[in-house]
């Protein structure tokens, strides 16, 4: 698992642009006491910057194997909603990725009102209305023999042409789904201008997707014990848990390799609209959990000069940086081998602000820390 490298008080270190901005905001809010590794931060400041903590306890934890993989949809699974006319998009309320819709359901409309040339839908409607009135006027005259069949047929043909144009324009303004399923991606925003044929959204027919893990053959013997997995799509920093997506192992094709030297293992899971079919992914295969393992959230870890650290909360105002050693990781958590004891409290969110507080040299106004 890779972590962004950053050091505390080491000379010659350059902070990233984001950290420099954050340091500018937090500068002067904390102090690292002289002669001590303790970092002082007031409870008010900790709350302001979203610093959250948790207490470490031993519990069951699954060993994990990190492999590459991909997210698969069924052939022809994804359909595209396209604009059938040009104009400005108006999306319906609550149209978001993950929303389930039926076949033929509308997600919004396209209007050309206000553009040069007028609203084509309104023009078609007016032409249809005029043609219908003319047909209604001439039909009784034709029956009475007052107008010729040629004139009547020409009027009827003009009406049919206007009716077809009006019908087409009405359907062209609506953004309707050709299939029932889950919206997986919106390709335009409210108020965007679109042209005829431009994709507006994608819809996945199936409510389930497949995760394929390509497992090196050297792990063949442990595959029977693999029960679930976590995965991180290439386009996201979020790690998804199959257990949270109603996922389950489908099969492993021991004799059918996706590529030489690898065994494909498949899992199926609910498509909640956040996962894009066809994406590559990092996959963390998990076996049956082992009891009594000290586990640390990956979000609590920070890398500085090639070493991993976490921050332990000592009391209401004091924090301490600890060098830690980890074992296997499932992408969300890792086995903690050394550095922090069972029952100690660590920072899990807002770690960057604790790091920046290390380098600040001003005590929060009105506060002193005495032992």
Number of C-alpha atoms within 10 A of each C-alpha: 10 7 13 9 14 20 21 16 12 11 7 7 11 11 15 12 9 8 16 14 11 14 20 10 12 17 19 16 20 26 24 21 15 8 6 8 14 19 24 29 24 20 13 10 16 17 11 9 15 12 17 14 17 17 15 18 15 15 12 13 22 23 19 23 18 21 15 16 23 21 21 19 20 13 6 8 15 19 18 19 22 21 23 23 25 18 23 21 23 19 19 13 8 8 15 17 18 19 14 19 19 14 12 12 15 17 21 16 20 24 21 20 14 10 11 7 9 11 15 20 21 16 15 20 19 14 17 22 15 15 21 19 11 16 19 14 11 19 17 12 13 16 12 10 10 11 14 13 12 10 12 18 14 11 19 19 14 18 22 15 14 21 19 13 17 22 14 15 19 17 14 20 22 21 25 23 22 17 19 17 23 23 28 25 19 15 12 16 12 11 12 12 16 21 14 13 12 17 16 18 22 21 26 27 24 15 15 17 22 22 30 25 28 23 25 16 15 10 11 12 8 9 17 9 12 17 16 20 26 23 27 23 22 12 11 11 8 12 17 19 19 19 12 10 14 12 21 18 18 14 12 19 11 13 9 11 17 15 11 9 11 19 24 21 22 21 20 20 20 17 25 18 19 14 20 20 21 13 16 20 22 19 27 25 25 21 19 14 15 11 11 11 18 21 22 25 20 20 16 22 25 23 16 16 11 11 14 18 18 26 24 25 20 15 10 11 19 18 23 19 19 16 16 17 16 18 12 18 24 25 25 18 18 24 20 22 16 13 15 20 15 13 12 13 19 26 22 20 18 17 22 16 22 26 21 24 24 23 19 20 16 15 19 17 10 5 12 11 12 4 2
